[in-house]
């Protein structure tokens, strides 16, 4: 179940992200909860990300800011949700239910609430 689906909105967003942000988002996708798009990053996970991606803490936090500005992720305090309009790890039926439950995701360009 490490298969990640990407969708149409993924490509323009990925082109506009910083290279480090792309790597962080990909890491998050492969380490997210199946059928939820949720990834929890605690201090021990953070060290793992930094080592695996070969980036600094500053680059990591800059990437988070970039990902949020492009609406690729939402959340904070170590708990993030990947926008299911961009990528999803799991079944398509659950993805559609998730999008229906959180209508703000319906339009990637809609203002954040």
URTATA-V636458 format. One record per helix or strand of 2 or more residues. SS is the DSSP state (a for helix, b for strand). FROM is the first residue (numbers start at 1). TO is the last residue. If there is no record, write none. Layout:
# URTATA-V636458
ss=[SS/SS]
from=[FROM/FROM]
to=[TO/TO]
This chain:
# URTATA-V636458
ss=[b/a/a/b/a/a/b/b/b/a/a]
from=[5/8/19/38/43/57/73/79/87/92/103]
to=[6/16/30/40/53/69/76/82/88/101/105]
